[in-house]
C-alpha cells in the first residue's frame, strides 16, 4: 500500500512539473516574441 502511494506521488510530481514547465516555457516564449518584435521596430527606425 505504501509503495503504491509513493509511486502515485511521484507521478503527480512529474505531471505538476510538466505543467509548470509548459506554462513557464509558454510565458518565456511570449516574452521573447514580444522583445523580438520591439527590437525589429527599433532596427527599422535606426535603418531609416
C-alpha positions in Angstrom: 0.0 0.0 0.0 2.8 2.4 0.9 4.6 1.6 -2.3 1.6 2.4 -4.4 1.1 5.7 -2.6 4.8 6.6 -3.2 4.5 5.8 -6.9 1.4 7.9 -7.2 3.0 10.9 -5.6 6.0 10.6 -8.0 3.6 10.6 -10.9 1.7 13.6 -9.6 5.0 15.4 -9.0 6.1 14.7 -12.6 2.7 15.8 -14.0 2.8 19.0 -12.0 6.4 19.7 -13.0 5.4 19.1 -16.7 2.5 21.6 -16.5 4.7 24.1 -14.7 7.4 23.8 -17.3 4.8 24.2 -20.1 3.4 27.3 -18.5 6.8 28.9 -17.8 8.1 27.9 -21.2 5.0 29.5 -22.9 5.4 32.7 -20.9 9.1 33.0 -21.8 8.4 32.3 -25.4 5.7 35.0 -25.5 8.2 37.5 -23.8 10.9 36.5 -26.4 8.5 37.1 -29.3 7.4 40.4 -27.9 11.0 41.5 -27.4 11.9 40.4 -30.9 9.1 42.5 -32.4 10.3 45.5 -30.4 13.9 45.1 -31.5 12.7 44.7 -35.1 10.9 48.0 -34.8 14.0 49.7 -33.3 16.1 48.3 -36.1 13.7 49.6 -38.7 13.8 53.1 -37.1 17.6 53.1 -37.0 17.7 52.0 -40.7 15.6 55.0 -41.8 
